Amino acid sequence: MTDGKKAAASLESLFHPRSIAVCGSFNHPFRWWLRDYYIDPFLQAGYDGPLYLVDAKGSGDVAGLPVHRSLADLPEPVDYVVCCMSAEKTPALLEECRDKGVKTVQIFTAGFAEAGDPEATALQDRLVEIARPSGIRIIGPNCMGVYYPKGGLSFSTSFPNEPGPIGLMCQSGGNTTYITRLAAYRGLRFSKVVSYGNACDIDECDLLEYMTGDPETKVIAAYIEGTRDGPRFVEALTRAASVKPVVVFKGGHTQAGSRATASHTGALAGSESTWDALLRQAGAIRVYSAEETVDMLMALVRMRPPKGARVCVVGNGGGSSVMATDECEQAGLTMVPIPTEVTERLTSFIPPVGQMLRNPIDCVHLIPTQRDGTFAGKPVPDWREIVKGTEVKPGDKGWGDFLQVIEEWQGVDAILFQYSIDINPFVITTWRIGTAAGLMVAGARACSLPKAIVVHMLADNDSTGAWATAVELCKEAELPLFFSLRSAARAMRRIVDYGASRPEALAALHEEG
C-alpha cells in the first residue's frame, strides 16, 4: 500500500466511528454552543452509535445523555473524540485518548499555531508528539470537524440529512459552514464535508487522497489557505483532478489576504503566481469566492455540459435581456443571431409587439398550457401544484412551441432562462409569479438542451414569498439554479472550457449522476 493509500485508509474512523465522545465543560453557563455545535447536530443527523459526554467537573445529563467524568469511565472503547476543552488541557486529553485506544481526535479548541505565538505553536506540536506513536489521527486544531450525512455526523442542525455527490474540505470553519449552507439552499447535497483548521496532522493532502478514492464523492471542492508540503499537494491535486472535477477557492490570494491566512490557521500561503500556475497545471478549476465556489458546483453537478459556447437567452423584460447579452458576451459566451426562418416560426405564436425575438428573446407572452389544454394565465390558488403537474411537450402552446423551434434550430449549444420578479410595477403576488416564472420552470424542466435558470435576487421585501417559492420549484426540478446573470454566464463558460480540457472527468460525472 502506498503512503497516500495508507493515509486515506487511516481516515476511515473519521467518517465511520463506532462511538463518539464530546469532551468539554457542559455545566459552564456560556458553553451552550457545545450542545448547538455537536450534541444536537449528532442527534438530529441520526448518528446511530453510542454518544458520550465527558466533563471532569460535570454531572447530571445534557439532552438526555449522562455526563461522565473521564474517558476511562466510559463503558466501551471510543473511536472519535471531539475536544472542546481549553488549549492548555488538550495534551492531557490526548494522553487519555491514547490510553483509551481512540482512533481520531477532532480539536475544536483554538489558541494554537494560528496565534503565531511560539508557546502556542509548541503546544500544538506536543499534540502530534502524543498522538503519532499511538496511531491517533488529529483533525484540527481550530476546526469544526466533520459533516457526513450518510453516517449521521454533523456540526450544524441546519445542514440537510440527505447525502449527495460533493466532497468539501475547508481550512476555515466559518467558510465550511457558509459554503455548505449556500449550496444546500440551492439544492446541492454533500458526500463528506471536513473543516480541518490548522492541519497539524490530517491536512489537505490526506483529504484530497481520500476523496479521490471515495466512491461517494463525485466532485471535490476545497477552500485552502496554504499547504506545508508543496510536492505532495501538487501530486495529490493532480491525481484528484485527473479523475474528478476539483474546484479550489484559494484564500489569501492578495498580499493582505496572505498575511491574514497566517493569523487564521497558521498556513503558509505562498505567492499568488505560484498558486495560479499550480492550480492551472494540475487541472483544477480556480474560483475566488464562496459564492463562486457554489456557482461552479451547481454547474458541474446540475448542468449537462454544452458542446460549445453558443447560447440563447430567454426571459422576461427587455432591460433584463439587454443585461443578459452584456453578461454573456463578457463571460465569453456567444449570443448567436436568430435566423430569419426561426424568427418567423416564433412570431407565429409570440405576438411581435413589445417583444425581442433576435436573441435574447423576451418571452413575457409565453404562457404554456396545462395537460387539459386550458391556459394557466389566470389567478389560481394552487399554482405551485399546477406547475409541478404541468408537462411541457413539443407542440404544446407556449413553451412547448418555443422549445420545439429552438431545439430544431440546432444553432445554439445551451439555453439560459432568466426571470426578474421585481421589474413589474404591480404588487407582486405568488400567483402572478406562478403563471409566469413558475411555468418557465416547467419549460426549463422539459428543455433537452444544456441549460441554466436565473431567478434574479429581489429589489424589496414584498416579493420575498413569491421569489422563495419560485426558487423551491427550481430546486425540486433539479435545475442549475443561479441568482444573477453574471454568475450563470461565468459558470456556463467555465463548464464549456472544462469540458473541452477534461471531457472524460465531466462525462463520468454525468454518466454516474
Secondary structure, DSSP 8 states (H G I E B T S, - for coil): --HHHHHHHTTHHHHS-S-EEEES-TTSTT-HHHIIIIIHHHHHHT--S-EEEE-TT--SEETTEEEES-GGGSSS--SEEEE-S-GGGHHHHHHHHHHHT--EEEE----SGGG--HHHHHHHHHHHHHHGGGT-EEE-SS--EEEBGGGTB-S-TTS-SS--SEEEEES-HHHHHHHHHHHHHTT--EEEEEE-TT-SSS-HHHHHHHHHH-TT-SEEEEEES--S-HHHHHHHHHHHHHHS-EEEEES--SHHHHHHHHHHT------HHHHHHHHHHHT-EEESSHHHHHHHHHHHHHS---SSSEEEEEES-HHHHHHHHHHHHHHT-EE----HHHHHHHHTTS-STT--BSSSEE-TT---B-TTS-B--S--TTHHHHHHH----TTSTTHHHHHHHHHHH---SEEEEEE-GGGSSS---HHHHIIIIIHHHHHHHH--S-EEEEE---SSGGGHHHHHHHHHHHHHTT--EESSHHHHHHHHHHHHHHHHH-HHHHHHHHHH-
